[in-house]
């Protein structure tokens, strides 16, 4: 009798271990909800909606370094970097606002296989490009006059449309960060007959 109780206990323990092991092998469910269409607090670096960053990176409380100053009266600058809070401190999202904008930078993105961004900022010209070697890495750039807003999703979430996420983030932050830039960028050149 003691042997059969011991066997049953051993079988139950093995079943519990196997059940737990099988449950741990399942990858966590990916949140495929779209990014918010309207920016709302709380913000990272005063301009990046935390809810959007969480969906894009899968990290709810990243380490945040930097600041972004809105473009006002010819001045706008800053960087904002987010990092994974534990382990290797891997960079997740990197945003740069500066006055080094040149339309040719967008043309380079396009030559390298990038795609034009939709019209996000009046007078702005932008593109985004996926990293062919890293499936969740995407970069986007908008130039308006000398103003340049660059955003790189260094480590996105597998299973999400990382390019769509980056375009949506640009729609959330670019209008405010580039609101009062000096001059518009030249529009893309058109071939004769178009």
Secondary structure in CASP SS format (residue, H / E / C, confidence):
PFRMAT SS
TARGET T0000
AUTHOR 0000-0000-0000
METHOD secondary structure of the structure
MODEL  1
X C 1.00
X H 1.00
X H 1.00
X H 1.00
X H 1.00
X H 1.00
X H 1.00
X H 1.00
X H 1.00
X H 1.00
X H 1.00
X H 1.00
X H 1.00
X H 1.00
X H 1.00
X H 1.00
X H 1.00
X H 1.00
X H 1.00
X H 1.00
X H 1.00
X H 1.00
X H 1.00
X H 1.00
X H 1.00
X C 1.00
X C 1.00
X C 1.00
X C 1.00
X C 1.00
X C 1.00
X C 1.00
X C 1.00
X C 1.00
X C 1.00
X C 1.00
X C 1.00
X C 1.00
X C 1.00
X C 1.00
X C 1.00
X C 1.00
X E 1.00
X E 1.00
X C 1.00
X C 1.00
X C 1.00
X E 1.00
X E 1.00
X H 1.00
X H 1.00
X H 1.00
X H 1.00
X H 1.00
X H 1.00
X H 1.00
X H 1.00
X C 1.00
X C 1.00
X C 1.00
X C 1.00
X C 1.00
X E 1.00
X E 1.00
X E 1.00
X E 1.00
X E 1.00
X E 1.00
X E 1.00
X E 1.00
X E 1.00
X E 1.00
X C 1.00
X C 1.00
X E 1.00
X E 1.00
X E 1.00
X E 1.00
X E 1.00
X E 1.00
X E 1.00
X E 1.00
X E 1.00
X C 1.00
X C 1.00
X C 1.00
X C 1.00
X C 1.00
X C 1.00
X C 1.00
X E 1.00
X E 1.00
X E 1.00
X E 1.00
X E 1.00
X E 1.00
X E 1.00
X E 1.00
X C 1.00
X C 1.00
X C 1.00
X C 1.00
X H 1.00
X H 1.00
X H 1.00
X H 1.00
X H 1.00
X H 1.00
X H 1.00
X H 1.00
X H 1.00
X C 1.00
X C 1.00
X C 1.00
X E 1.00
X E 1.00
X C 1.00
X C 1.00
X C 1.00
X C 1.00
X C 1.00
X C 1.00
X C 1.00
X C 1.00
X E 1.00
X E 1.00
X E 1.00
X E 1.00
X E 1.00
X E 1.00
X C 1.00
X C 1.00
X C 1.00
X C 1.00
X C 1.00
X C 1.00
X C 1.00
X E 1.00
X E 1.00
X E 1.00
X E 1.00
X E 1.00
X E 1.00
X E 1.00
X C 1.00
X C 1.00
X E 1.00
X E 1.00
X E 1.00
X E 1.00
X E 1.00
X E 1.00
X E 1.00
X C 1.00
X C 1.00
X C 1.00
X C 1.00
X C 1.00
X C 1.00
X C 1.00
X C 1.00
X H 1.00
X H 1.00
X H 1.00
X H 1.00
X H 1.00
X H 1.00
X H 1.00
X H 1.00
X H 1.00
X H 1.00
X H 1.00
X H 1.00
X H 1.00
X H 1.00
X H 1.00
X H 1.00
X C 1.00
X C 1.00
X C 1.00
X C 1.00
X C 1.00
X C 1.00
X C 1.00
X C 1.00
X C 1.00
X C 1.00
X C 1.00
X C 1.00
X C 1.00
X C 1.00
X C 1.00
X C 1.00
X C 1.00
END
